[in-house]
Amino acid sequence: MTEFGIVYEKGEVSEGDLKRISSFLNKMGIEYRLYPENSVLCKNGYFCCENLRGDYIFVIGGDKIVLKTLLGISDREIPLVSFYGRKTRGFFPIAGVDSFSDVVRAIISGNFMLEEKIRLCAKVGDKELPPALNELAIFSKESGSIIRYTLCVGNEIVWRDVSDGVIVSTPTGSTAYALSAGGPIVREADVFVIVSVNSLLPTHRPIVTSSDKIIYVEDLLKNENVIVIDGQVRRTIDSDTVTVYKSKYKAKFLKINMENIIDLDARLSKRMNFKRTYVQLEGLPPSAKLVYKILEYEGPLNRIELISRTGLPSRTVDYALNLLVGKGVVVRKQVDKDARMSIYAIL
């Protein structure tokens, strides 16, 4: 008989949600166990879910609880389904908690696909750390300090670096921390991405390499640096070398045919946002549309940066910004305590 393990994040589900989930599963004749987030324990720097079991694991909450759950079942490949709750939405959820019953019906009817994602492991000295779904990051223990290390891929020395740190990510993690540090977006490729964080050497650009390669971060000062796994586990590096390689355990996610799931909030929001923005930009002068596009592609910018990016006169940019703010498609935010330094961002 099929058994479900349900991990839920505090504040993301109500008592009513849990009662509805329990009532539905009981009616379906499905065995299940509920695990609050404190069931995912952190012991000696490792997450563990010793009592968590099931043919499928359902996680309700944000990305953080998904990553913690995977770290807790690091040596088990239990298929996982993620739902967003009442407060937080993330990258992994496929639907909201209100769609729980629709997703379960799809699984019972076999209307799903199994998606496997590679994970990466790190060994510090002789100690193997739990596998990461997103990334491993190495930084100095002292905030604001740089690290020095040698990067080797296989038997080849790639560079000797001086930087704020180094990130090694999976394709899944390429859209997370590695992307914010300047790395590329990787899809449907069995590779690792290596990104030097704010290197003092401008030639040290992000590297994409086969996940079959073993990566060595060498010449580290013992007990001077830390390794962070998926942003959840942080350990001091008591060795001069960190070895990174592909884990033999993959993360497995269920992909449901979303056309059969009534997730009206997610589907309608996407359509309405597109239509709203399109309609509100109608009738605006080309300068306002150009400023909007610049903000769309480059993210939040201040007035001086917008003038530089658009090549428009300052008065024209000011006029365009006033129109966009007035239309409610762009917001002005104050930076720190300087009221003169504001940034503009798309809502």
LUMSEPA-515134 format. One record per atom (N, C-alpha, C): residue in three letters; x, y, z. Coordinates in steps of 0.2 Angstrom, whole numbers, padded with zeros to 4 digits, always signed. Example, Ala and Ser with C-alpha at 12.3 -4.5 7.8 and 13.67 -1.06 7.14 Angstrom:
BEGIN
ala+0066-0028+0039ala+0062-0022+0039ala+0066-0016+0039ser+0064-0011+0035ser+0068-0005+0036ser+0064+0000+0039
// end
This chain:
BEGIN
met+0004-0006+0000met+0000+0000+0000met+0004+0006+0000thr+0002+0011-0004thr+0006+0018-0004thr+0006+0021+0002glu+0012+0024+0004glu+0012+0028+0010glu+0015+0035+0009phe+0012+0040+0012phe+0015+0047+0011phe+0018+0049+0017gly+0024+0053+0016gly+0026+0057+0022gly+0025+0064+0020ile+0023+0068+0025ile+0021+0075+0024ile+0025+0079+0029val+0029+0083+0026val+0033+0088+0030val+0031+0095+0029tyr+0029+0098+0034tyr+0026+0105+0034tyr+0030+0110+0038glu+0030+0116+0035glu+0033+0121+0038glu+0029+0125+0043lys+0031+0127+0049lys+0027+0131+0053lys+0024+0137+0050gly+0018+0139+0051gly+0015+0145+0048gly+0013+0145+0041glu+0015+0139+0038glu+0013+0139+0030glu+0007+0135+0030val+0005+0131+0035val-0002+0127+0034val-0006+0129+0041ser-0012+0129+0040ser-0016+0130+0046ser-0019+0124+0049glu-0022+0124+0054glu-0025+0118+0057glu-0030+0115+0053gly-0034+0120+0049gly-0039+0118+0045gly-0036+0114+0039asp-0030+0117+0036asp-0027+0113+0031asp-0025+0106+0032leu-0022+0105+0038leu-0020+0098+0040leu-0026+0094+0041lys-0032+0096+0044lys-0038+0092+0045lys-0040+0090+0038arg-0040+0095+0033arg-0043+0093+0026arg-0038+0088+0023ile-0032+0089+0024ile-0027+0084+0021ile-0028+0077+0024ser-0029+0077+0030ser-0029+0071+0034ser-0036+0067+0032ser-0041+0071+0032ser-0048+0069+0030ser-0048+0066+0023phe-0045+0069+0018phe-0044+0067+0011phe-0041+0061+0011leu-0035+0060+0014leu-0031+0054+0013leu-0034+0048+0017asn-0038+0049+0022asn-0041+0044+0025asn-0047+0041+0021lys-0050+0046+0017lys-0055+0044+0013lys-0053+0040+0007met-0046+0042+0005met-0043+0038-0001met-0040+0032+0001gly-0040+0030+0008gly-0037+0024+0010gly-0029+0024+0010ile-0026+0030+0010ile-0019+0031+0009ile-0016+0032+0016glu-0011+0028+0018glu-0007+0028+0024glu-0003+0034+0024tyr-0002+0038+0029tyr+0002+0044+0029tyr+0005+0046+0036arg+0010+0050+0036arg+0012+0052+0043arg+0014+0060+0042leu+0012+0064+0047leu+0013+0071+0047leu+0020+0072+0051tyr+0024+0076+0048tyr+0030+0078+0051tyr+0031+0086+0051pro+0030+0089+0057pro+0032+0096+0057pro+0039+0097+0056glu+0041+0103+0054glu+0048+0105+0052glu+0053+0103+0057asn+0051+0103+0064asn+0056+0102+0069asn+0058+0094+0069ser+0054+0090+0065ser+0056+0083+0064ser+0063+0083+0060val+0064+0088+0056val+0070+0088+0052val+0076+0091+0057leu+0079+0087+0060leu+0084+0089+0065leu+0091+0091+0063cys+0094+0095+0066cys+0101+0097+0064cys+0105+0094+0070lys+0109+0089+0069lys+0113+0086+0074lys+0121+0086+0072asn+0125+0089+0076asn+0132+0090+0074asn+0133+0092+0067gly+0129+0097+0065gly+0130+0100+0059gly+0127+0096+0053tyr+0123+0091+0054tyr+0120+0087+0049tyr+0113+0087+0050phe+0109+0088+0045phe+0102+0087+0046phe+0100+0079+0045cys+0095+0077+0049cys+0093+0070+0049cys+0085+0070+0050cys+0083+0065+0046cys+0075+0063+0047cys+0075+0056+0048glu+0077+0053+0053glu+0078+0046+0054glu+0071+0043+0054asn+0066+0046+0056asn+0059+0043+0056asn+0055+0044+0050leu+0058+0048+0046leu+0054+0050+0040leu+0054+0045+0035arg+0048+0042+0033arg+0048+0037+0028arg+0041+0038+0024gly+0041+0034+0018gly+0035+0035+0014gly+0038+0033+0007asp+0033+0031+0003asp+0034+0030-0005asp+0035+0037-0008tyr+0032+0042-0005tyr+0033+0049-0008tyr+0033+0054-0002ile+0037+0059-0003ile+0037+0064+0002ile+0034+0071+0000phe+0029+0073+0003phe+0026+0080+0002phe+0029+0085+0006val+0031+0090+0004val+0034+0096+0008val+0030+0102+0006ile+0027+0105+0012ile+0023+0111+0011ile+0027+0117+0015gly+0029+0122+0011gly+0032+0127+0013gly+0037+0130+0008gly+0042+0134+0010gly+0047+0137+0005gly+0053+0132+0003asp+0057+0135-0001asp+0063+0131-0003asp+0067+0129+0003lys+0068+0133+0008lys+0072+0131+0013lys+0070+0124+0016ile+0064+0123+0018ile+0062+0117+0021ile+0063+0111+0016val+0062+0112+0009val+0064+0107+0004val+0071+0105+0004leu+0076+0110+0005leu+0083+0109+0005leu+0084+0105+0012lys+0081+0107+0017lys+0083+0104+0023lys+0080+0096+0023thr+0075+0095+0020thr+0072+0088+0020thr+0077+0084+0016leu+0079+0087+0010leu+0084+0083+0006leu+0090+0081+0009leu+0093+0086+0013leu+0099+0085+0017leu+0097+0080+0023gly+0091+0079+0025gly+0090+0075+0030gly+0089+0067+0028ile+0088+0067+0021ile+0087+0060+0018ile+0092+0059+0013ser+0098+0061+0014ser+0104+0062+0010ser+0106+0055+0006asp+0104+0050+0010asp+0106+0043+0007asp+0100+0039+0005arg+0094+0043+0004arg+0088+0040+0001arg+0086+0044-0005glu+0083+0040-0009glu+0080+0043-0015glu+0073+0043-0016ile+0070+0046-0011ile+0062+0046-0010ile+0060+0051-0015pro+0055+0050-0019pro+0052+0055-0024pro+0049+0061-0019leu+0050+0067-0021leu+0047+0072-0017leu+0043+0077-0021val+0037+0079-0018val+0033+0084-0021val+0033+0090-0016ser+0033+0096-0019ser+0034+0102-0015ser+0027+0107-0017phe+0024+0109-0011phe+0019+0114-0012phe+0021+0120-0008tyr+0018+0126-0011tyr+0019+0132-0007tyr+0013+0133-0002gly+0015+0136+0003gly+0010+0137+0009gly+0006+0143+0009arg+0004+0146+0014arg+0000+0152+0015arg+0005+0158+0015lys+0011+0158+0016lys+0015+0164+0016lys+0021+0164+0011thr+0024+0159+0010thr+0030+0159+0006thr+0029+0155-0001arg+0032+0157-0006arg+0032+0154-0013arg+0040+0153-0014gly+0041+0148-0018gly+0048+0147-0020gly+0049+0144-0026phe+0055+0141-0028phe+0057+0139-0034phe+0054+0132-0035phe+0054+0128-0030phe+0053+0120-0030phe+0045+0119-0031pro+0041+0122-0027pro+0034+0120-0027pro+0030+0120-0034ile+0026+0115-0035ile+0023+0114-0041ile+0016+0117-0041ala+0013+0118-0035ala+0006+0120-0034ala+0005+0122-0026gly+0000+0126-0025gly-0002+0128-0018gly-0005+0122-0014val-0005+0123-0008val-0008+0118-0003val-0015+0116-0005asp-0019+0121-0007asp-0026+0120-0009asp-0026+0115-0015ser-0021+0114-0018ser-0021+0109-0024ser-0019+0102-0022phe-0018+0101-0015phe-0015+0095-0013phe-0019+0089-0015ser-0026+0089-0015ser-0030+0083-0017ser-0029+0082-0024asp-0029+0087-0028asp-0028+0086-0035asp-0021+0083-0037val-0016+0085-0034val-0010+0082-0035val-0010+0074-0033val-0013+0073-0027val-0013+0066-0025val-0017+0062-0030arg-0022+0064-0032arg-0026+0060-0037arg-0022+0059-0044ala-0018+0064-0046ala-0014+0063-0052ala-0009+0058-0050ile-0006+0058-0044ile-0001+0053-0043ile-0004+0046-0043ile-0009+0045-0039ile-0013+0039-0039ile-0015+0036-0046ser-0016+0040-0050ser-0018+0038-0057ser-0012+0037-0062gly-0006+0039-0059gly+0000+0038-0063gly+0001+0044-0068asn-0002+0049-0067asn-0002+0055-0071asn+0004+0060-0069phe+0010+0057-0069phe+0016+0061-0067phe+0022+0058-0071met+0027+0062-0070met+0034+0060-0073met+0039+0061-0067leu+0044+0056-0067leu+0049+0057-0062leu+0055+0061-0065glu+0057+0066-0061glu+0063+0070-0063glu+0068+0069-0059glu+0074+0067-0061glu+0080+0066-0057glu+0085+0072-0058lys+0087+0075-0052lys+0092+0080-0052lys+0098+0078-0048ile+0104+0079-0051ile+0110+0077-0048ile+0112+0081-0042arg+0116+0078-0037arg+0118+0082-0032arg+0126+0081-0031leu+0129+0086-0028leu+0136+0085-0027leu+0138+0085-0020cys+0143+0081-0019cys+0146+0080-0012cys+0153+0084-0011ala+0154+0085-0005ala+0161+0087-0003ala+0164+0083+0002lys+0171+0082+0002lys+0174+0079+0007lys+0180+0083+0009val+0179+0085+0016val+0184+0089+0019val+0189+0084+0023gly+0195+0084+0021gly+0200+0079+0023gly+0197+0072+0022asp+0195+0068+0027asp+0192+0061+0026asp+0185+0061+0027lys+0182+0067+0029lys+0175+0067+0031lys+0171+0070+0025glu+0166+0065+0024glu+0161+0067+0018glu+0155+0070+0021leu+0153+0076+0018leu+0147+0080+0020leu+0141+0078+0016pro+0135+0079+0018pro+0129+0077+0015pro+0129+0081+0008pro+0125+0077+0003pro+0125+0080-0004pro+0121+0086-0004ala+0123+0091-0008ala+0119+0097-0010ala+0115+0097-0016leu+0109+0099-0016leu+0105+0100-0022leu+0107+0106-0026asn+0108+0111-0023asn+0110+0118-0026asn+0118+0119-0027glu+0121+0120-0021glu+0128+0122-0022glu+0132+0121-0015leu+0138+0121-0016leu+0143+0121-0010leu+0147+0128-0011ala+0148+0131-0006ala+0151+0138-0006ala+0156+0138-0001ile+0162+0140-0002ile+0168+0141+0002ile+0170+0148+0003phe+0170+0150+0010phe+0171+0157+0011phe+0176+0158+0018ser+0178+0164+0019ser+0182+0165+0025ser+0178+0165+0031lys+0180+0162+0037lys+0177+0162+0043lys+0175+0169+0045glu+0180+0174+0043glu+0180+0181+0046glu+0176+0185+0040ser+0171+0188+0042ser+0167+0191+0037ser+0171+0197+0034gly+0170+0198+0027gly+0174+0203+0024gly+0181+0201+0022ser+0183+0195+0024ser+0190+0193+0022ser+0190+0189+0016ile+0196+0189+0012ile+0197+0186+0006ile+0200+0179+0008ile+0199+0174+0003ile+0202+0168+0003ile+0207+0167-0002arg+0212+0163-0001arg+0217+0161-0007arg+0216+0153-0007tyr+0216+0151-0014tyr+0216+0144-0015tyr+0218+0142-0022thr+0219+0136-0023thr+0221+0133-0030thr+0215+0129-0032leu+0212+0130-0038leu+0207+0126-0041leu+0210+0121-0046cys+0208+0115-0045cys+0210+0110-0050cys+0204+0106-0052val+0203+0105-0058val+0198+0100-0061val+0201+0094-0064gly+0200+0088-0061gly+0203+0082-0063gly+0210+0083-0061asn+0215+0082-0065asn+0222+0083-0064asn+0225+0089-0066glu+0221+0094-0068glu+0223+0100-0071glu+0222+0106-0066ile+0227+0110-0065ile+0227+0116-0062ile+0223+0121-0066val+0218+0124-0064val+0214+0129-0068val+0216+0136-0066trp+0216+0137-0060trp+0219+0144-0058trp+0221+0144-0050arg+0225+0149-0048arg+0226+0151-0041arg+0222+0157-0040asp+0218+0157-0035asp+0213+0163-0035asp+0214+0167-0028val+0212+0173-0028val+0211+0177-0022val+0204+0181-0023ser+0200+0179-0019ser+0193+0181-0020ser+0189+0181-0013asp+0183+0183-0014asp+0178+0182-0008asp+0176+0175-0006gly+0177+0171-0011gly+0175+0164-0010gly+0174+0160-0017val+0172+0154-0017val+0171+0150-0023val+0165+0146-0022ile+0161+0146-0027ile+0154+0142-0027ile+0155+0136-0032val+0153+0130-0031val+0152+0125-0035val+0145+0123-0035ser+0141+0123-0041ser+0134+0122-0041ser+0132+0117-0046thr+0126+0114-0045thr+0123+0109-0049thr+0119+0113-0055pro+0117+0110-0060pro+0112+0114-0064pro+0106+0117-0060thr+0103+0113-0056thr+0098+0116-0052thr+0100+0122-0048gly+0106+0122-0045gly+0109+0128-0041gly+0111+0134-0046ser+0112+0132-0052ser+0114+0138-0057ser+0110+0144-0057thr+0103+0143-0055thr+0099+0149-0055thr+0098+0151-0048ala+0102+0149-0043ala+0102+0152-0036ala+0108+0156-0035tyr+0112+0154-0030tyr+0117+0158-0028tyr+0123+0159-0033ala+0124+0154-0037ala+0129+0155-0042ala+0127+0160-0047leu+0121+0161-0049leu+0118+0165-0054leu+0119+0173-0051ser+0118+0174-0045ser+0119+0180-0042ser+0126+0182-0041ala+0131+0177-0042ala+0138+0179-0042ala+0141+0179-0049gly+0136+0179-0054gly+0139+0180-0061gly+0139+0174-0065gly+0137+0168-0062gly+0137+0162-0066gly+0132+0161-0071pro+0132+0156-0076pro+0127+0155-0081pro+0121+0151-0079ile+0116+0152-0082ile+0110+0147-0081ile+0111+0141-0085val+0111+0135-0082val+0112+0129-0085val+0105+0125-0085arg+0103+0122-0091arg+0097+0118-0091arg+0099+0111-0094glu+0096+0106-0092glu+0096+0099-0095glu+0104+0098-0097ala+0108+0098-0093ala+0115+0096-0094ala+0118+0093-0088asp+0122+0088-0089asp+0125+0085-0083asp+0132+0088-0081val+0132+0094-0078val+0138+0098-0077val+0138+0101-0070phe+0144+0103-0069phe+0144+0108-0063phe+0147+0115-0065val+0145+0120-0061val+0147+0126-0063val+0151+0129-0057ile+0157+0132-0059ile+0162+0134-0054ile+0162+0142-0055val+0161+0145-0049val+0161+0153-0049val+0165+0156-0044ser+0170+0160-0046ser+0174+0163-0041ser+0170+0170-0039val+0169+0171-0033val+0165+0176-0030val+0170+0182-0029asn+0169+0187-0034asn+0172+0194-0033asn+0180+0193-0033ser+0182+0189-0038ser+0189+0188-0039ser+0193+0194-0040leu+0199+0194-0037leu+0203+0200-0039leu+0207+0200-0045leu+0206+0194-0049leu+0209+0193-0055leu+0203+0192-0060pro+0203+0197-0065pro+0197+0198-0069pro+0197+0192-0074thr+0202+0188-0075thr+0202+0183-0080thr+0198+0177-0078his+0197+0177-0071his+0194+0171-0068his+0186+0171-0069arg+0184+0169-0075arg+0177+0169-0076arg+0174+0162-0074pro+0167+0162-0074pro+0164+0155-0072pro+0166+0150-0077ile+0166+0144-0074ile+0168+0138-0078ile+0162+0133-0078val+0161+0130-0083val+0156+0124-0084val+0160+0118-0085thr+0159+0113-0081thr+0163+0106-0082thr+0159+0100-0081ser+0161+0095-0084ser+0157+0089-0083ser+0156+0087-0076ser+0150+0084-0074ser+0149+0082-0067ser+0153+0076-0066asp+0156+0073-0071asp+0160+0067-0070asp+0167+0068-0067lys+0169+0075-0068lys+0175+0077-0065lys+0176+0078-0058ile+0181+0077-0055ile+0182+0078-0048ile+0186+0085-0047ile+0183+0089-0043ile+0185+0096-0042ile+0189+0096-0035tyr+0195+0099-0035tyr+0199+0100-0029tyr+0200+0108-0028val+0198+0110-0022val+0200+0117-0019val+0205+0116-0014glu+0211+0118-0016glu+0217+0116-0013glu+0221+0122-0010asp+0226+0121-0006asp+0230+0126-0003asp+0226+0131+0002leu+0221+0128+0005leu+0217+0132+0010leu+0221+0132+0016leu+0220+0138+0020leu+0222+0138+0027leu+0218+0135+0032lys+0220+0130+0035lys+0216+0126+0040lys+0213+0130+0045asn+0206+0128+0046asn+0202+0132+0051asn+0201+0139+0050glu+0203+0141+0044glu+0202+0148+0042glu+0196+0150+0038asn+0193+0144+0035asn+0187+0145+0030asn+0182+0140+0032val+0176+0142+0029val+0170+0138+0031val+0167+0135+0024ile+0163+0130+0024ile+0160+0127+0018ile+0152+0127+0020val+0148+0130+0016val+0141+0131+0017val+0138+0126+0011ile+0133+0122+0014ile+0130+0117+0009ile+0122+0119+0009asp+0121+0121+0003asp+0114+0123+0001asp+0111+0129+0006gly+0116+0133+0009gly+0114+0138+0013gly+0111+0136+0020gln+0111+0129+0021gln+0108+0126+0027gln+0114+0124+0032val+0119+0121+0030val+0124+0118+0034val+0131+0122+0033arg+0134+0123+0039arg+0140+0127+0039arg+0145+0124+0043arg+0151+0122+0040arg+0156+0119+0044arg+0163+0122+0043thr+0167+0122+0048thr+0173+0124+0047thr+0178+0119+0043ile+0182+0122+0039ile+0186+0117+0035ile+0193+0116+0039asp+0193+0110+0042asp+0199+0109+0045asp+0205+0105+0041ser+0205+0107+0035ser+0209+0103+0030ser+0212+0108+0025asp+0217+0107+0022asp+0219+0112+0016asp+0216+0110+0010thr+0212+0105+0009thr+0209+0103+0003thr+0202+0101+0004val+0198+0103-0001val+0191+0101-0001val+0190+0098-0008thr+0187+0092-0008thr+0186+0088-0014thr+0179+0088-0015val+0177+0089-0022val+0170+0090-0024val+0169+0085-0029tyr+0163+0081-0029tyr+0162+0076-0034tyr+0154+0075-0034lys+0152+0071-0039lys+0145+0070-0040lys+0143+0065-0035ser+0137+0066-0031ser+0134+0061-0027ser+0131+0055-0030lys+0132+0049-0027lys+0129+0043-0030lys+0121+0043-0029tyr+0119+0048-0025tyr+0112+0049-0023tyr+0109+0055-0027lys+0104+0054-0031lys+0100+0059-0034lys+0094+0062-0030ala+0092+0068-0032ala+0086+0070-0029ala+0081+0069-0034lys+0075+0066-0032lys+0070+0064-0037lys+0063+0069-0035phe+0061+0072-0040phe+0055+0076-0040phe+0049+0073-0044leu+0043+0074-0042leu+0038+0072-0046leu+0035+0078-0050lys+0035+0077-0057lys+0032+0082-0061lys+0025+0080-0063ile+0020+0084-0061ile+0013+0082-0063ile+0011+0086-0069asn+0006+0083-0072asn+0003+0086-0078asn-0001+0092-0075met+0001+0098-0075met-0002+0104-0072met-0009+0106-0075glu-0010+0104-0081glu-0016+0105-0085glu-0022+0102-0081asn-0021+0097-0077asn-0026+0093-0074asn-0027+0095-0066ile-0023+0100-0064ile-0023+0103-0058ile-0026+0110-0057ile-0031+0111-0053ile-0034+0117-0053ile-0030+0122-0048asp-0025+0124-0050asp-0021+0129-0046asp-0022+0136-0049leu-0028+0138-0048leu-0031+0144-0051leu-0026+0150-0049asp-0024+0150-0043asp-0020+0156-0041asp-0014+0157-0045ala-0010+0152-0046ala-0004+0152-0050ala-0005+0153-0057arg-0010+0150-0060arg-0011+0151-0067arg-0014+0157-0069leu-0019+0160-0065leu-0023+0166-0067leu-0018+0172-0065ser-0014+0171-0060ser-0010+0177-0058ser-0005+0178-0064lys-0002+0173-0067lys+0002+0174-0073lys-0001+0178-0078arg-0007+0176-0080arg-0010+0179-0086arg-0012+0186-0084met-0015+0187-0078met-0017+0194-0076met-0011+0199-0076asn-0006+0196-0073asn+0000+0201-0072asn+0002+0203-0079phe+0003+0198-0084phe+0005+0200-0091phe+0000+0205-0094lys-0007+0204-0093lys-0012+0208-0096lys-0011+0215-0093arg-0011+0215-0086arg-0011+0221-0083arg-0005+0226-0085thr+0001+0223-0085thr+0007+0227-0087thr+0006+0229-0095tyr+0004+0225-0099tyr+0003+0227-0106tyr-0002+0232-0107val-0008+0232-0103val-0013+0237-0104val-0010+0244-0101gln-0007+0243-0095gln-0005+0250-0092gln+0001+0253-0096leu+0005+0249-0100leu+0010+0253-0104leu+0007+0256-0111glu+0001+0254-0112glu-0002+0256-0118glu-0003+0264-0118gly-0001+0268-0123gly-0002+0275-0123gly+0004+0279-0120leu+0008+0275-0117leu+0014+0279-0115leu+0019+0280-0120pro+0023+0286-0119pro+0028+0287-0125pro+0033+0282-0125pro+0037+0282-0131pro+0042+0277-0131pro+0048+0277-0126ser+0049+0283-0124ser+0054+0284-0118ser+0052+0280-0112ala+0046+0280-0110ala+0044+0277-0104ala+0044+0269-0105lys+0042+0267-0111lys+0043+0260-0113lys+0050+0257-0113leu+0054+0262-0115leu+0062+0260-0115leu+0064+0260-0108val+0062+0264-0104val+0065+0264-0097val+0062+0258-0093tyr+0056+0256-0095tyr+0053+0250-0092tyr+0057+0244-0094lys+0058+0243-0101lys+0062+0238-0103lys+0069+0237-0100ile+0072+0243-0099ile+0079+0243-0096ile+0078+0240-0089leu+0073+0242-0085leu+0072+0240-0078leu+0070+0232-0078glu+0067+0230-0083glu+0065+0223-0084glu+0071+0219-0085tyr+0075+0221-0089tyr+0081+0217-0091tyr+0087+0217-0086glu+0088+0223-0083glu+0094+0224-0079glu+0092+0224-0071gly+0086+0225-0070gly+0084+0225-0063gly+0084+0232-0060pro+0083+0233-0053pro+0083+0240-0050pro+0089+0244-0052leu+0088+0250-0054leu+0093+0255-0056leu+0091+0262-0053asn+0096+0266-0051asn+0095+0273-0049asn+0094+0277-0055arg+0093+0284-0054arg+0091+0288-0060arg+0097+0289-0064ile+0103+0290-0061ile+0109+0291-0065ile+0111+0285-0070glu+0110+0279-0067glu+0111+0273-0071glu+0106+0273-0076leu+0100+0275-0075leu+0095+0274-0081leu+0097+0279-0086ile+0099+0285-0084ile+0101+0290-0089ile+0107+0287-0094ser+0111+0284-0090ser+0117+0281-0094ser+0115+0275-0099arg+0110+0271-0096arg+0108+0265-0100arg+0104+0267-0106thr+0100+0272-0105thr+0095+0273-0110thr+0098+0278-0115gly+0103+0282-0113gly+0105+0287-0118gly+0100+0293-0119leu+0095+0294-0114leu+0090+0299-0115leu+0092+0305-0111pro+0090+0311-0112pro+0091+0317-0108pro+0088+0316-0101ser+0091+0319-0096ser+0089+0318-0089ser+0082+0320-0088arg+0079+0325-0092arg+0072+0328-0091arg+0068+0322-0094thr+0070+0319-0099thr+0066+0314-0102thr+0065+0308-0098val+0071+0306-0095val+0070+0300-0090val+0066+0302-0084asp+0067+0308-0081asp+0062+0310-0076asp+0055+0310-0077tyr+0053+0312-0083tyr+0046+0312-0086tyr+0044+0305-0086ala+0048+0300-0089ala+0046+0293-0090ala+0045+0290-0083leu+0050+0291-0079leu+0049+0288-0072leu+0043+0290-0069asn+0041+0297-0069asn+0035+0299-0066asn+0029+0296-0069leu+0029+0295-0075leu+0023+0291-0079leu+0023+0284-0076leu+0028+0281-0076leu+0028+0274-0074leu+0026+0273-0067val+0029+0277-0062val+0027+0277-0055val+0020+0278-0054gly+0017+0283-0058gly+0010+0285-0058gly+0006+0280-0060lys+0008+0276-0065lys+0004+0270-0068lys+0004+0264-0063gly+0009+0264-0058gly+0009+0259-0053gly+0013+0253-0056val+0017+0253-0061val+0021+0248-0064val+0028+0248-0062val+0030+0254-0059val+0037+0255-0056val+0036+0258-0050val+0041+0256-0045val+0041+0259-0038val+0047+0262-0037arg+0047+0267-0033arg+0053+0271-0031arg+0055+0269-0024lys+0061+0267-0023lys+0063+0265-0016lys+0069+0269-0014gln+0069+0271-0007gln+0074+0275-0005gln+0080+0270-0003val+0086+0272-0004val+0092+0268-0003val+0095+0271+0004asp+0096+0267+0009asp+0099+0269+0015asp+0095+0275+0018lys+0099+0280+0020lys+0096+0286+0023lys+0097+0292+0019asp+0099+0291+0013asp+0100+0296+0008asp+0094+0297+0004ala+0090+0302+0005ala+0083+0302+0001ala+0085+0304-0006arg+0091+0307-0007arg+0092+0309-0014arg+0094+0303-0018met+0096+0297-0015met+0098+0291-0019met+0092+0286-0019ser+0088+0286-0024ser+0083+0281-0024ser+0084+0277-0030ile+0081+0271-0030ile+0082+0266-0035ile+0075+0265-0038tyr+0074+0263-0044tyr+0068+0261-0047tyr+0067+0254-0049ala+0062+0251-0048ala+0061+0244-0049ala+0054+0242-0051ile+0053+0237-0055ile+0047+0235-0058ile+0043+0231-0052leu+0037+0233-0052leu+0033+0230-0046leu+0031+0222-0048
// end
